[in-house]
Amino acid sequence: MNSLLLNTDGVQIPQLGFGVWQVPDDEAERAVSFAIEAGYTSIDTARLYFNEEGVGRAIARADVPREKLFITTKLWNDDHDRAEAAFEASLSRLGLDQLDLYLIHWPVPAQDKYVQAWKSMERLYKDGRVRAIGVSNFTIAHLERLMNETEIVPSINQIELHPRFPQPELRAFHEANGILTEAWSPLGQGRGLLDDPALATLGRKHGKSPAQVVLRWHVQLGNVVIPKSVTPSRIRENIDVFDFTLDPEDMAAIGALNNGTRLGPDPATFNWMG
């Protein structure tokens, strides 16, 4: 497993992790337990997923020591003005004393509290409650405002990113400012991306599945990537992407799938509180 260095005191994040979006709490416990057994050490959850307790139970029962695991959760939209209390509640549900990475889930520009939330997260970091802090679904404008009005540059921005929506300008901004790019929905949410003939051709070339080809594309771009599955065979398949390399022609073929299709909400207008 590759690890990437965050811009925070030498903290490293595994490049490929396990996501649990839309996984019910009881299923999350089973899926995360299997993922850890399969070799995953990075687990990504969120308050909104309502499965932090299940993730925590899996962590508690794991044979892997806590210090070998990298746990991420996220601050939800209606908690921007009480970020520290929301953090402590998430930590309690997870059954942890310290978190590895805490993210602002969405900027919610209409309520204009994400700078306030970030300052609270800076305090959590300075107090040692969390090893690194970052954001999710932030645009360049949102990131620039944080960098202009606060002390700490986000360590990571978790964004929708897949071959049909690769966000090159945002990735370039991240790279120029020492921010890692983390991809959610890296396989396109099962909406036809993996059926593309180009990926089938590359899969045959390398003896891999289309999903493995796409995950390898992410890895070679330098993205952190968090595929989700509750199926044991796919959980094992998704982590098996470090034994082959896509050549420049392969990368170009996958890059040609870009059609600008966003599958999730637009961060500039998404204001759901839930």
PLY file of the C-alpha trace (Angstrom):
ply
format ascii 1.0
element vertex 274
property float x
property float y
property float z
element edge 273
property int vertex1
property int vertex2
end_header
0.00 0.00 0.00
1.34 3.41 -0.96
1.06 6.29 1.51
1.09 10.01 0.74
2.48 12.75 2.94
0.05 15.36 4.23
1.22 18.93 4.82
0.82 18.39 8.58
3.74 17.34 10.78
4.72 14.36 8.67
1.34 12.61 8.86
0.87 10.07 6.08
-2.41 8.80 4.64
-2.76 5.46 2.85
-3.38 6.20 -0.83
-6.26 3.74 -1.08
-8.87 3.55 1.65
-12.31 2.16 2.33
-15.44 4.32 2.12
-18.76 3.61 3.84
-21.14 6.14 2.28
-24.73 4.76 2.14
-23.75 1.70 4.19
-26.15 1.08 7.12
-24.60 0.95 10.58
-24.83 -2.83 11.05
-23.49 -3.50 7.55
-20.70 -0.98 8.10
-19.38 -2.99 11.03
-19.21 -6.16 8.93
-17.83 -4.42 5.83
-15.14 -2.48 7.70
-14.12 -5.60 9.61
-13.69 -7.46 6.33
-11.87 -4.53 4.74
-9.35 -4.40 7.60
-8.84 -8.16 7.31
-8.27 -7.66 3.56
-5.51 -5.12 4.20
-7.20 -1.72 4.26
-5.89 0.57 6.97
-7.74 3.80 6.04
-11.47 4.08 6.76
-13.57 7.08 5.67
-16.93 7.84 7.31
-18.99 10.93 8.21
-21.59 12.06 10.70
-24.16 12.17 7.90
-23.57 8.50 7.04
-25.05 7.46 10.42
-22.59 4.59 10.69
-19.81 5.97 12.88
-20.81 3.58 15.67
-20.61 0.58 13.34
-17.23 1.74 12.09
-16.12 2.14 15.71
-17.20 -1.38 16.60
-15.17 -2.74 13.69
-12.12 -0.76 14.81
-12.48 -2.04 18.37
-12.63 -5.69 17.28
-9.84 -5.44 14.69
-6.61 -7.36 15.16
-4.75 -4.37 13.69
-3.49 -1.93 16.36
-5.25 1.43 16.44
-2.03 3.28 15.60
-1.84 1.36 12.32
-5.29 2.58 11.23
-6.16 5.95 9.67
-9.70 7.08 10.51
-11.50 9.99 8.83
-14.88 11.50 9.62
-16.58 14.74 8.63
-18.37 17.78 10.04
-21.91 18.06 8.71
-23.48 21.20 7.29
-25.68 22.16 10.25
-22.75 21.87 12.68
-20.51 24.60 11.25
-21.14 26.85 14.27
-20.54 24.04 16.79
-17.70 22.16 15.17
-15.86 21.28 18.37
-18.95 19.75 20.00
-19.77 17.89 16.79
-16.21 16.57 16.66
-16.43 15.26 20.22
-19.76 13.57 19.43
-18.25 11.85 16.39
-15.22 10.79 18.41
-17.51 9.29 21.04
-19.57 7.38 18.44
-16.34 6.03 16.95
-15.05 5.08 20.41
-11.75 6.86 19.80
-9.52 9.19 21.80
-8.02 10.86 18.72
-8.98 11.18 15.07
-6.53 11.00 12.18
-8.37 13.34 9.80
-11.40 15.61 10.24
-13.02 17.25 7.21
-15.62 19.96 6.64
-18.07 17.93 4.55
-19.41 20.79 2.38
-18.73 24.54 2.36
-22.46 25.51 2.27
-21.70 29.02 1.00
-25.27 30.24 1.54
-24.88 30.02 5.32
-21.32 31.40 5.18
-19.99 29.62 8.26
-17.22 27.46 6.83
-14.46 29.90 7.86
-15.83 29.86 11.40
-15.91 26.06 11.30
-12.33 25.91 10.04
-11.07 28.09 12.89
-12.68 25.65 15.33
-10.97 22.78 13.55
-7.65 24.59 13.80
-8.13 24.62 17.58
-8.85 20.88 17.58
-5.64 20.31 15.65
-3.56 22.53 17.91
-4.97 20.72 20.96
-3.88 17.37 19.51
-7.41 16.01 19.25
-6.95 15.35 15.54
-3.74 14.65 13.63
-4.76 16.51 10.44
-7.63 18.66 9.20
-9.02 19.15 5.72
-12.10 19.85 3.67
-14.42 18.15 1.24
-16.18 19.52 -1.83
-14.43 22.90 -1.68
-13.87 24.88 -4.86
-10.82 27.00 -5.60
-12.69 30.09 -4.38
-13.57 28.40 -1.07
-9.98 27.24 -0.58
-8.55 30.67 -1.38
-10.80 32.26 1.20
-9.71 29.81 3.89
-6.07 30.39 3.03
-6.53 34.17 3.18
-8.53 34.29 6.43
-7.13 31.45 8.57
-3.78 30.04 9.68
-3.65 26.44 8.45
-3.83 25.31 4.83
-6.16 22.28 4.48
-4.21 19.05 4.23
-6.64 17.46 1.80
-9.75 18.24 -0.27
-12.04 15.29 -0.86
-13.96 15.88 -4.09
-16.01 14.06 -6.69
-13.44 12.75 -9.14
-13.58 9.98 -11.74
-12.58 9.63 -15.41
-15.73 11.39 -16.60
-15.15 14.28 -14.17
-11.40 14.54 -13.46
-11.32 18.20 -12.25
-7.84 19.06 -13.63
-7.92 22.74 -12.63
-8.81 21.97 -9.03
-6.18 19.22 -8.85
-3.57 21.63 -10.19
-4.54 24.20 -7.55
-4.19 21.54 -4.86
-0.74 20.57 -6.09
0.43 24.19 -6.21
-0.65 24.72 -2.60
0.39 21.48 -0.95
-3.13 20.07 -0.67
-3.73 16.40 -1.43
-6.61 15.45 -3.72
-8.93 12.72 -2.45
-11.52 11.22 -4.79
-15.04 10.25 -3.79
-17.20 8.26 -6.20
-13.92 7.22 -7.86
-15.69 4.54 -9.92
-18.56 6.75 -11.08
-21.24 5.41 -8.72
-22.05 2.44 -10.93
-23.63 4.69 -13.57
-22.10 3.09 -16.62
-18.49 4.21 -16.41
-17.18 0.69 -15.82
-19.08 -0.56 -18.89
-17.04 1.65 -21.20
-15.31 -0.44 -23.90
-12.04 1.45 -23.43
-11.81 0.22 -19.84
-12.64 -3.33 -20.88
-9.80 -3.19 -23.42
-7.34 -1.94 -20.82
-8.56 -4.56 -18.37
-7.80 -7.33 -20.85
-4.39 -5.79 -21.56
-3.38 -5.88 -17.89
-5.40 -8.87 -16.68
-7.46 -6.63 -14.41
-11.09 -5.56 -14.08
-12.32 -2.18 -15.35
-12.68 -1.06 -11.71
-9.06 -1.95 -10.99
-7.96 -0.05 -14.10
-9.80 3.08 -12.92
-8.43 2.81 -9.39
-4.93 2.43 -10.80
-5.51 5.58 -12.89
-6.32 7.44 -9.66
-3.21 6.09 -7.95
-0.96 7.17 -10.82
-2.51 10.64 -10.86
-1.50 10.94 -7.21
-5.04 10.92 -5.84
-6.06 9.44 -2.53
-8.98 7.18 -3.40
-11.74 5.61 -1.26
-13.82 3.04 -3.18
-16.88 1.64 -1.43
-18.31 -1.87 -1.50
-19.98 -4.27 0.91
-19.19 -7.30 -1.27
-16.13 -9.21 0.00
-14.87 -10.14 -3.46
-15.01 -6.52 -4.64
-13.44 -5.26 -1.42
-10.50 -7.56 -2.10
-10.41 -6.65 -5.80
-10.37 -2.90 -5.15
-7.20 -3.04 -3.06
-5.36 -5.22 -5.57
-4.11 -2.38 -7.78
-0.47 -2.02 -6.79
1.01 -4.79 -8.91
0.64 -3.25 -12.37
1.27 0.06 -14.12
-0.68 1.92 -16.78
1.54 3.28 -19.54
1.12 6.83 -20.91
-1.16 5.60 -23.71
-3.38 3.87 -21.16
-3.60 7.02 -19.05
-4.46 9.06 -22.13
-7.21 6.61 -23.11
-8.79 6.94 -19.67
-8.35 10.70 -19.75
-10.29 10.77 -23.01
-13.39 9.60 -21.12
-13.76 13.07 -19.59
-17.14 14.50 -20.57
-17.63 16.91 -17.68
-20.39 14.85 -16.09
-20.83 15.69 -12.41
-22.82 13.03 -10.56
-23.19 14.75 -7.21
-24.27 18.23 -6.08
-22.51 21.41 -7.12
-20.55 22.73 -4.09
-21.26 26.30 -5.14
-25.00 25.85 -4.57
-25.42 22.78 -2.33
-27.04 23.96 0.90
-28.84 20.90 2.25
-28.77 20.64 6.04
-30.36 17.20 6.49
0 1
1 2
2 3
3 4
4 5
5 6
6 7
7 8
8 9
9 10
10 11
11 12
12 13
13 14
14 15
15 16
16 17
17 18
18 19
19 20
20 21
21 22
22 23
23 24
24 25
25 26
26 27
27 28
28 29
29 30
30 31
31 32
32 33
33 34
34 35
35 36
36 37
37 38
38 39
39 40
40 41
41 42
42 43
43 44
44 45
45 46
46 47
47 48
48 49
49 50
50 51
51 52
52 53
53 54
54 55
55 56
56 57
57 58
58 59
59 60
60 61
61 62
62 63
63 64
64 65
65 66
66 67
67 68
68 69
69 70
70 71
71 72
72 73
73 74
74 75
75 76
76 77
77 78
78 79
79 80
80 81
81 82
82 83
83 84
84 85
85 86
86 87
87 88
88 89
89 90
90 91
91 92
92 93
93 94
94 95
95 96
96 97
97 98
98 99
99 100
100 101
101 102
102 103
103 104
104 105
105 106
106 107
107 108
108 109
109 110
110 111
111 112
112 113
113 114
114 115
115 116
116 117
117 118
118 119
119 120
120 121
121 122
122 123
123 124
124 125
125 126
126 127
127 128
128 129
129 130
130 131
131 132
132 133
133 134
134 135
135 136
136 137
137 138
138 139
139 140
140 141
141 142
142 143
143 144
144 145
145 146
146 147
147 148
148 149
149 150
150 151
151 152
152 153
153 154
154 155
155 156
156 157
157 158
158 159
159 160
160 161
161 162
162 163
163 164
164 165
165 166
166 167
167 168
168 169
169 170
170 171
171 172
172 173
173 174
174 175
175 176
176 177
177 178
178 179
179 180
180 181
181 182
182 183
183 184
184 185
185 186
186 187
187 188
188 189
189 190
190 191
191 192
192 193
193 194
194 195
195 196
196 197
197 198
198 199
199 200
200 201
201 202
202 203
203 204
204 205
205 206
206 207
207 208
208 209
209 210
210 211
211 212
212 213
213 214
214 215
215 216
216 217
217 218
218 219
219 220
220 221
221 222
222 223
223 224
224 225
225 226
226 227
227 228
228 229
229 230
230 231
231 232
232 233
233 234
234 235
235 236
236 237
237 238
238 239
239 240
240 241
241 242
242 243
243 244
244 245
245 246
246 247
247 248
248 249
249 250
250 251
251 252
252 253
253 254
254 255
255 256
256 257
257 258
258 259
259 260
260 261
261 262
262 263
263 264
264 265
265 266
266 267
267 268
268 269
269 270
270 271
271 272
272 273
